[in-house]
């Protein structure tokens, strides 16, 4: 949902930066890889150290490259299937690192098995959400539905972790992760239902 409302604003803000990076000789693929590495390192280093606020802030900064590379590709007129494939594949690394970093912290030093379990559930269900869409498209269907898209999930976990890092009681993050896990599960069901309807449509027409 956030994608639809934020993309136009982000494009307007980051277009000058995208053009600057292109003039410097950087390619969209370089920005994609660099952004992913930044997310992974930030999440797997800062979160396990208990730096929930700074970890969330660093991840948020690098996540912006996820939109920046797309702006660069469109600016040069070289948007294509390779860029989309690379972006989607590396997104899985970044998303997994965010939740894995939280799991490590709360298992090792955070003294909260409940929070660790909820973060793990979000990691697994988030991966299934992405797989449900990718598999549908591989079979020729569409599954662009769901109440918890990638951007929604990232904003929720980053804001929740950052606020806890600033002193908000831990149960706030537990509620956020619990709702996020539930929303991810609902999204999986929604995408399966959408594909089911499409798969049965030819038989109904016949």
C-alpha positions as CSV (number, residue, x, y, z in Angstrom):
1,X,0.0,0.0,0.0
2,X,2.8,2.4,0.8
3,X,4.3,1.9,-2.6
4,X,1.4,3.6,-4.3
5,X,1.5,6.7,-2.2
6,X,5.2,7.1,-1.6
7,X,6.7,6.4,-5.0
8,X,5.7,9.7,-6.7
9,X,7.1,11.7,-3.7
10,X,10.3,9.7,-3.5
11,X,10.9,9.9,-7.2
12,X,10.5,13.7,-7.1
13,X,13.0,14.0,-4.2
14,X,15.6,11.6,-5.4
15,X,15.7,12.3,-9.1
16,X,18.5,14.9,-8.8
17,X,20.6,12.4,-6.7
18,X,19.9,9.7,-9.3
19,X,21.2,12.0,-12.1
20,X,24.2,12.9,-10.1
21,X,25.2,9.3,-9.5
22,X,24.7,8.6,-13.2
23,X,27.0,11.5,-14.1
24,X,29.6,10.0,-11.7
25,X,29.5,6.8,-13.7
26,X,27.6,4.6,-11.3
27,X,25.0,2.1,-12.6
28,X,21.7,1.1,-11.1
29,X,23.1,-2.4,-10.5
30,X,25.9,-1.0,-8.4
31,X,23.4,1.0,-6.3
32,X,21.2,-2.0,-5.8
33,X,24.1,-4.2,-4.6
34,X,25.6,-1.4,-2.4
35,X,22.2,-0.7,-0.8
36,X,21.6,-4.4,-0.1
37,X,25.1,-4.8,1.5
38,X,24.4,-1.7,3.6
39,X,21.1,-3.1,4.9
40,X,22.6,-6.6,5.6
41,X,25.6,-5.2,7.5
42,X,23.6,-2.6,9.4
43,X,21.0,-5.1,10.5
44,X,23.4,-8.0,11.4
45,X,25.9,-5.8,13.2
46,X,23.9,-3.1,15.0
47,X,20.8,-5.1,15.9
48,X,22.7,-7.9,17.7
49,X,24.6,-5.2,19.6
50,X,21.2,-3.9,20.9
51,X,21.4,-0.7,18.9
52,X,17.8,-0.9,17.8
53,X,17.4,2.8,17.0
54,X,20.7,3.3,15.1
55,X,20.3,0.0,13.4
56,X,16.8,0.9,12.2
57,X,18.0,4.4,11.0
58,X,21.0,2.9,9.1
59,X,18.8,0.2,7.5
60,X,16.2,2.9,6.5
61,X,18.9,5.0,4.8
62,X,20.1,2.1,2.7
63,X,16.6,0.9,1.9
64,X,16.1,4.2,0.1
65,X,18.5,2.9,-2.6
66,X,15.8,0.3,-3.4
67,X,13.9,3.2,-5.0
68,X,17.0,5.1,-6.1
69,X,18.2,2.4,-8.5
70,X,14.8,2.2,-10.1
71,X,14.8,6.0,-10.7
72,X,18.3,5.7,-12.3
73,X,17.2,2.9,-14.6
74,X,14.1,4.8,-15.7
75,X,16.2,8.0,-16.2
76,X,18.6,6.2,-18.6
77,X,15.7,4.3,-20.3
78,X,17.3,1.0,-19.4
79,X,14.7,-0.5,-17.1
80,X,14.5,-4.2,-17.8
81,X,13.9,-7.7,-16.6
82,X,17.5,-8.1,-15.3
83,X,17.3,-5.1,-13.0
84,X,13.9,-6.2,-11.7
85,X,15.2,-9.7,-11.1
86,X,18.4,-8.5,-9.3
87,X,16.4,-6.0,-7.2
88,X,13.8,-8.6,-6.1
89,X,16.4,-11.3,-5.3
90,X,18.6,-9.0,-3.2
91,X,15.5,-7.7,-1.4
92,X,15.2,-11.1,0.1
93,X,18.7,-10.8,1.6
94,X,17.9,-7.4,3.1
95,X,14.5,-8.4,4.6
96,X,15.9,-11.6,6.1
97,X,18.9,-9.7,7.6
98,X,16.6,-7.3,9.4
99,X,14.5,-9.9,11.2
100,X,17.5,-12.2,11.7
101,X,19.4,-9.4,13.5
102,X,16.4,-8.9,15.8
103,X,16.2,-12.6,16.5
104,X,19.9,-12.8,17.4
105,X,19.6,-9.8,19.8
106,X,16.6,-11.1,21.6
107,X,17.8,-14.6,21.9
108,X,21.3,-13.7,23.0
109,X,21.1,-10.5,25.0
110,X,17.6,-9.2,24.8
111,X,16.2,-11.8,27.2
112,X,12.9,-12.1,25.3
113,X,12.2,-15.4,23.7
114,X,8.7,-14.2,22.8
115,X,10.0,-11.3,20.8
116,X,12.6,-13.5,19.1
117,X,9.9,-16.0,18.2
118,X,7.7,-13.3,16.7
119,X,10.6,-11.8,14.7
120,X,11.3,-15.3,13.4
121,X,7.7,-15.8,12.4
122,X,7.8,-12.5,10.5
123,X,11.0,-13.6,8.7
124,X,9.5,-16.9,7.6
125,X,6.0,-15.6,6.7
126,X,7.6,-12.6,4.8
127,X,9.6,-15.0,2.7
128,X,6.4,-17.0,1.9
129,X,4.6,-13.8,0.9
130,X,7.3,-13.1,-1.6
131,X,7.5,-16.7,-2.8
132,X,3.7,-16.8,-3.3
133,X,3.9,-13.9,-5.7
134,X,7.0,-15.1,-7.5
135,X,5.6,-18.6,-8.0
136,X,2.3,-17.3,-9.3
137,X,4.1,-15.1,-11.9
138,X,6.2,-18.1,-12.9
139,X,3.0,-20.0,-13.7
140,X,1.6,-17.1,-15.6
141,X,-0.7,-15.8,-12.9
142,X,-0.7,-12.5,-11.0
143,X,-0.8,-12.1,-7.2
144,X,-0.4,-8.4,-6.6
145,X,-2.8,-8.5,-3.6
146,X,-2.4,-8.4,0.1
147,X,-2.5,-6.2,3.1
148,X,1.2,-6.5,4.0
149,X,3.5,-5.7,1.0
150,X,7.2,-5.5,1.5
151,X,7.3,-1.8,2.1
152,X,4.6,-2.1,4.7
153,X,6.4,-4.8,6.5
154,X,9.7,-2.9,6.5
155,X,8.2,0.4,7.7
156,X,6.4,-1.4,10.6
157,X,9.4,-3.3,11.9
158,X,11.9,-0.4,11.5
159,X,9.6,2.1,13.3
160,X,8.8,-0.4,16.0
161,X,12.4,-1.3,16.6
162,X,13.5,2.3,16.5
163,X,11.0,3.4,19.1
164,X,11.9,0.6,21.4
165,X,15.5,1.6,21.0
166,X,14.5,5.1,22.1
167,X,12.9,3.8,25.3
168,X,9.4,2.7,24.4
169,X,8.5,-0.5,26.4
170,X,9.3,-3.8,24.6
171,X,5.7,-5.0,24.5
172,X,5.1,-2.3,21.8
173,X,7.5,-4.1,19.5
174,X,5.9,-7.4,20.4
175,X,2.5,-6.1,19.4
176,X,4.0,-4.7,16.1
177,X,5.7,-8.0,15.3
178,X,2.6,-10.0,16.2
179,X,0.3,-7.9,14.0
180,X,2.9,-8.0,11.2
181,X,3.1,-11.8,11.4
182,X,-0.7,-12.0,11.2
183,X,-0.9,-9.6,8.3
184,X,1.8,-11.6,6.4
185,X,-0.2,-14.8,6.9
186,X,-3.4,-13.1,5.7
187,X,-1.4,-11.8,2.7
188,X,-0.3,-15.4,1.8
189,X,-3.9,-16.6,2.0
190,X,-5.0,-13.6,-0.2
191,X,-2.4,-14.4,-2.8
192,X,-3.3,-18.1,-2.8
193,X,-6.9,-17.3,-3.2
194,X,-6.2,-14.9,-6.1
195,X,-4.2,-17.6,-7.9
196,X,-6.9,-20.2,-7.2
197,X,-9.5,-18.0,-8.8
198,X,-7.3,-17.5,-11.9
199,X,-6.5,-21.2,-12.2
200,X,-10.2,-22.1,-12.1
201,X,-11.3,-19.5,-14.5
202,X,-10.4,-21.4,-17.7
203,X,-12.3,-24.5,-16.5
204,X,-15.3,-22.3,-15.7
205,X,-15.2,-20.7,-19.2
206,X,-15.1,-24.1,-20.8
